Amino acid sequence: MKMNLKKVAMGLGLSIALVACSKDEGTEVVVPVSAITVKDLAADTVTGLGLDGRPQSALTTTYYSLVDNKVIASTDAASTKWDIAFSSTKILINGGTSGPGIGGAFVYVGLFDALKTIPADSNFATDNSNAASYAIPLGSGKAWYTYDGLTTLVSPIAGRVLVIRTATGKYAKIEIISYYKGGVTLPATASVNDKLFKQRYYTFRYAYQPNGSKTF
Amino acid sequence: MKTTRYIILFLVLLQGGNLFAQSRFVKDTLDVSTDSVVVTATRTERKLSNITVPVTIINAKTIQQNGSLRLTDILKEQTGLNLTSGFGAGIQLQGLNPDYTIILINGEPLVGRTAGVLDLNRIALGNIKKIEIVKGPSSSLYGSEAMAGVINIITDATMGSPLTIGLRYGTYNTVDANLETKLQTKNFQYQGFVNSYQTDGYSIRPNSNSRVRTPIERYSTTQQIKWDLSSKTNFVLNTRYTNEQIQNEIAVENNGVTIYSIGKENIKDLNASASLNHRFSKNLKTSLRTYTTTYDAVQNLLTINGLPYRDVLNHNFKRIENQTDWELSKNLQAVFGAGAVWEGVKSSRYDSEKLRKQNDIQYAFTQWEWKPSEKLTLIGGARFDQNTQFASAYSPKLSMLYKLNPQHQFRFSIGQGFKAPDFRQLFLDFTNAAAGSYSVFGAAQAQQVIARLDALGQIGNLFPNYYLLKALKPEYSNGMHFTWDWKINPSSAMSVQLFRNDIKNLIESQQVGTYISGAQIFSYINIGRAFTTGFEVEGQHQFNANWSINGGYQYLQTGDKDQIAAIKSGTVYTKNSQGYSRLMKLNEYVGLPNTSTHKLQVKLNYNSPKGYYLNLRAIYRSRWAVNNNNGNEVFDNGDVFASGYVTINSAAGKSFKNGLSIQGGIDNISNYIDAANLPNLPGRTFYTSIKYQLQQNKN
């Protein structure tokens, strides 16, 4: 498995700078955090095509720590070491029925950069696998992607930001860029083989605020 | 090589005999020398030069010389018309989908649409007299579906010779055979026509990813009788029957699940009309017409895991109608009409394929034509349709013709057209077990069905849309057309047309809730607003007795008004090249999918007095959006487009004095193929045909 983690900021603390806000009276101080891009994170990749015509896979889940910007072993699934997990198009948040954390999430409609502060009235949902209800809702057109039955492609929806409360109660925002290996959604004309085997590789960018505030 | 054989045959045929003479044909629209008769524009016979709305006439000679076999073949070479390819071959008129153009045969509508598309390959062109295309809303005369325009295929029992036989053979083992007979006495005319068409050709089925070459067999027959009971009364009977067998080899892919199936599809289409026409006086005539048609499609498939799949659609339509034409004075003429329709559909996609869903319509229309001067004609008309299953519709229309001088004339029309909700939008009861068990329920019963499921504890969520479900309203279009015809000189003519259609109440499928399992539930709601606008330029020039050129260009802009409003309000996003979201700008919006900004066709003709003819036709269509690739549900430059393309077709032939004629042709000479977006366009194909027409006694 090829994983290419581009660490824009090594020590997150170092990258945090205090910058005076240019807005209005200029007395407010914001703490900007740098965006980190994660490339080609494999999430239950396809191993073959079943007799029923469905893609086959090992039904694995890839756990990820937004705090440490790394993959967490599935043996630590029952810990608060991970914040978010991926399994094909399903995204889990460490909280509720998915994990022991206090994580939650909601889908913000707007631009990643424009989301400077999480609105105070935001409602963070938690995973409840018993009711098939997830903080990041499952399905095409529900949260972060659309699925086109004709091209059989999964395309991230433009203008969707996943706002995350981490396992330990800090905040992060995520924009999903691609579901295909290489970081770009395949063209409609891509081969059936490419569509099958290059899917389930997440490329996303995120910003994590370690100080516990809702401001990025 | 097979193809080499065809080329040789084609060349041999070109060497053949030496005469062409057929005078029975009506003239083309652009033929400046004569004035042909149009019936579709006013439902009365009018000379083309007196018509107030945009009309295109395609005559039998053009159809024959182009080597067109099916209705699609000739329509795709017309200005402002584009072929669409989902659910059979449909026609898009001035940017509006196939749902919005009514297809008539001798004034009576064809039924049997799949997802709104009527497959025009069903219609054989062997014995027709002409095709009339009226652009602009024409619901004031024809009711539902006549929103973008009307295509009327006209046959005539008085046409033809005692015996005509024709045979054509082409690429993919395409064999087309015709037999036409005619009997004529002083008071009685009969024309019979039989066509058989077989091909190994291409086929596309809903959601199919693999465009497999599938064998098709089509048989059709038409029988027409015209009987003059007296000098003032006649009786006309038309019947048409087609039977299609399609071999299916389908791979349906849905949510990553591919289901391979094999099987057969059988489509039967029967139309019968009878009319009794009586002229009371020079100024008053009336016509009583009855019409019945049945479309019956059965698809029997066996999936690869042995599960049978059966899909049935049976649509019938019965109508009785009276139309009375009254000439009040030399300058004022009126048409009155009224009728009733009984229409029903049985489908395996409704709750029960044994139960027929029914809609009855009663309607009345009138049209007044006033000629205040030689230069000016004004026509006003309106129609009212009352339906049992959905809201009633009122369709007014005003049009005028101003003849400035023999060179210049102007037409202006404004009207409202409508399309009634179709049976699928009212009654669909379909759950796709293969693809996540989502369901679609027709609007007429969605609330009852969902309430029943809710009582069984199967419903998870109901969306706000659920509470908006109510009786569907028809979709409405307001259309405006302005045409300038200019006869430049005896050998050249051109016309310019501006058009705009504003559509509201578009019926779209919307999610109304979810099952407990999370699977989606859809129904239909009137929500969309859209427009299509642009211009068309057509021209013709006769170089000399033998050579002529004609062509047409359409510029088209379309858009979804709600999407444009959303873009303007800054709530529509798109992706940049890095995959980051950003706000979408209005100038990135490309309008409705499947619409092309430019369409151009040019045709070069050669006709010799000795009967040789040759034509070369080039058709260009610019790119069109096919898929939304960046998840914003709005089509912009970042989405998936089908490339613009050119096809070049050519045919040549000759007719002998003794009634024999031969033809050879090549379609798609440059072998343009786009299997994903143009499944109805096979690569380069060759054909050759021979026809014999028994010469009539001159008496």
Contacts between the chains, C-beta under 8 A, distances in Angstrom:
chain1	res1	chain2	res2	distance
A	49	B	258	7.8
A	51	B	305	7.8
A	52	B	257	6.8
A	52	B	305	7.6
A	53	B	253	7.6
A	53	B	256	7.8
A	53	B	257	4.6
A	53	B	258	3.8
A	53	B	259	5.8
A	53	B	260	7.7
A	54	B	256	6.0
A	54	B	257	5.2
A	55	B	256	5.3
A	109	B	571	7.7
A	111	B	573	6.9
A	111	B	581	5.6
A	111	B	582	6.7
A	111	B	583	7.0
A	112	B	580	6.7
A	112	B	581	6.3
A	132	B	460	8.0
A	132	B	516	7.8
A	132	B	517	6.5
A	132	B	518	4.6
A	133	B	518	8.0
A	138	B	518	6.2
A	139	B	518	6.6
A	139	B	520	7.1
A	141	B	511	7.9
A	145	B	631	6.5
A	146	B	628	7.2
A	146	B	631	4.7
A	146	B	633	7.6
A	147	B	255	6.8
A	148	B	627	6.0
A	148	B	628	7.3
A	149	B	207	6.4
A	149	B	253	7.2
A	149	B	254	5.2
A	149	B	255	6.8
A	149	B	435	7.0
A	150	B	207	6.9
A	150	B	209	7.6
A	150	B	627	6.9
A	151	B	627	5.6
A	151	B	640	7.3
A	152	B	209	7.7
A	152	B	253	5.8
A	152	B	256	6.3
A	153	B	629	7.3
A	155	B	628	7.4
A	155	B	629	5.5
A	155	B	630	6.1
A	155	B	631	4.5
A	156	B	575	7.6
A	156	B	579	7.4
A	156	B	630	7.9
A	156	B	631	5.7
A	157	B	631	3.5
A	157	B	632	6.7
A	158	B	573	3.8
A	158	B	574	5.0
A	158	B	575	5.0
A	158	B	581	4.5
A	158	B	582	7.8
A	158	B	584	7.7
A	158	B	630	5.2
A	158	B	631	5.5
A	158	B	632	4.5
A	159	B	572	7.5
A	159	B	573	2.8
A	159	B	581	4.8
A	159	B	632	6.8
A	160	B	581	7.3
A	160	B	631	7.8
A	175	B	580	6.8
A	175	B	581	6.4
A	177	B	578	7.4
A	177	B	579	3.5
A	177	B	580	7.0
A	178	B	579	5.6
A	183	B	579	6.6
A	184	B	579	6.7
A	185	B	579	7.9
A	185	B	629	6.3
A	185	B	630	7.8
A	187	B	640	7.2
A	188	B	626	7.4
A	188	B	627	5.4
A	188	B	629	7.1
A	188	B	640	4.6
A	188	B	676	7.0
A	189	B	676	6.6
A	192	B	209	7.9
A	203	B	579	7.0
A	205	B	580	7.3
